[in-house]
Amino acid sequence: MKGQLYLIPNTLGESPIERNLPVETIDIIRSLKYFVVENIRSARRFLKRVDKAIEIDDLTFFVLDKHTNPNDVPGYLKPMLDGTNMGLVSEAGCPGVADPGADVVKLAHDKKIKVIPMVGPSSILLSVMASGLNGQSFAFNGYLPLKKGEVGKYIKNLEDRSIREKQTQLFIEAPYRNMKLLNELIINCRPQTRLCIACDITLETEYIQTKSIAQWKGKLPDINKRPAIFLILG
């Protein structure tokens, strides 16, 4: 009998485990010995926060990041093919969402391995919930283009799409470029377009606010180097 793949959400920062993960998810984590992770050091730290009694040296980690050879990934599934359960852990939030773990999930389905998503925090869903924007139709666009001169055009295209389809558009940026992105939004969006800034979600410093572009002008919060997600609705 094949093992199962558990998709384990990580916290969105150093917030308390008990606030983010239900008991069932924690119990599953305690039971696993094999994990697919983006970074071994941060995964070890996360598991110790889940339960200090977990013996890290007894665990086996498979690294899946941008440097991983795609030919190595199928081998990560061997413990499950041999009947042992495994966990897939994201660096933050839910595995497979804006996360390379989707490649392992796809392979698991191909091998008819049962995939079980566990309950935990998602910055995408939490920000939509708190934004007051359209939660019936929304799209996550990941990172915006980095090439000079393209960001403004891309923002205008997202705004046009949000107006045309009445759809909330979500996107993220590297934390050290947050303020630059905010200024691009102020310059390129229409005054009446609504912008939600959701920063440090689930942390003590959490900041979530929705205003029109006109209302944001000259009153931008300082979110430099803080994890954030942005939502617009024209």
Secondary structure, 3 states (H helix, E strand, C coil): CCCCEEEECECCCCCCHHHHCCHHHHHHHHHCCEEEECCHHHHHHHHHHHCCCCCHHHCEEEECCCCCCHHHHHHHHHHHHCCCCEEEECCCECCCCCCCCHHHHHHHHHCCCCEEECCCCCHHHHHHHHHCCCCCCEEEEEECCCCCCCHHHHHHHHHHHHHHHCCEEEEECCHHHHHHHHHHHHHHCCCCCEEEEEECCCCCCCEEEEEEHHHHCCCCCCCCCCCEEEEEEC
